[in-house]
Amino acid sequence: MDDPGKLDDRTADLVTAIEFALKLKHASDSLADPPLQKLVDLVLFDLGMKLAAQMSENPETARAQ
């Protein structure tokens, strides 16, 4: 990583996906649609696990945060 304050592309994409999923979570909570809420929760969990794995593989990324 050239710039220690900048995320690599994969990590930045994961963060963007999590931000979008959080918006979906807010919308699904507003709709009170349990199947949709469960799906969004699973997506958020999966993205969070992928981000955690990415950061453990690349400690410099974790320090950038």
C-alpha positions as CSV (number, residue, x, y, z in Angstrom):
1,M,0.0,0.0,0.0
2,D,1.6,3.3,-1.1
3,D,-0.4,5.7,1.1
4,P,-0.9,4.4,4.7
5,G,-4.1,6.5,5.1
6,K,-5.8,5.1,2.0
7,L,-7.7,1.8,1.8
8,D,-6.9,-0.7,-0.9
9,D,-9.5,-1.2,-3.6
10,R,-10.9,-4.5,-2.1
11,T,-11.3,-3.0,1.4
12,A,-12.8,0.2,0.0
13,D,-15.4,-1.9,-2.0
14,L,-16.3,-3.8,1.1
15,V,-16.8,-0.6,3.1
16,T,-19.0,0.8,0.3
17,A,-21.1,-2.4,0.2
18,I,-21.5,-2.3,4.0
19,E,-22.6,1.3,3.8
20,F,-25.2,0.4,1.1
21,A,-26.4,-2.6,3.1
22,L,-26.9,-0.4,6.2
23,K,-29.1,1.9,4.1
24,L,-31.1,-1.2,3.0
25,K,-31.3,-2.2,6.7
26,H,-32.8,1.1,7.6
27,A,-35.3,0.8,4.7
28,S,-36.3,-2.8,5.6
29,D,-36.8,-1.8,9.2
30,S,-39.1,1.0,8.1
31,L,-41.1,-1.4,6.0
32,A,-41.3,-3.9,8.9
33,D,-40.8,-6.8,6.5
34,P,-39.3,-9.7,8.5
35,P,-38.0,-11.8,5.5
36,L,-36.3,-8.7,4.0
37,Q,-34.9,-7.7,7.4
38,K,-33.4,-11.2,7.9
39,L,-31.9,-11.2,4.4
40,V,-30.3,-7.8,5.0
41,D,-29.0,-8.9,8.4
42,L,-27.4,-12.0,6.7
43,V,-25.8,-9.8,4.0
44,L,-24.4,-7.4,6.6
45,F,-23.0,-10.3,8.6
46,D,-21.3,-11.8,5.5
47,L,-19.9,-8.4,4.5
48,G,-18.6,-7.8,8.0
49,M,-16.9,-11.2,8.1
50,K,-15.3,-10.5,4.7
51,L,-14.1,-7.1,5.9
52,A,-12.6,-8.7,9.1
53,A,-10.8,-11.3,7.1
54,Q,-9.5,-8.7,4.7
55,M,-8.2,-6.6,7.5
56,S,-6.6,-9.6,9.3
57,E,-4.8,-10.5,6.0
58,N,-3.6,-6.9,5.6
59,P,-2.8,-5.3,8.9
60,E,-1.8,-2.0,7.2
61,T,-5.4,-1.6,6.1
62,A,-6.6,-2.0,9.7
63,R,-4.1,0.7,10.8
64,A,-5.4,3.0,8.1
65,Q,-8.7,3.1,9.8
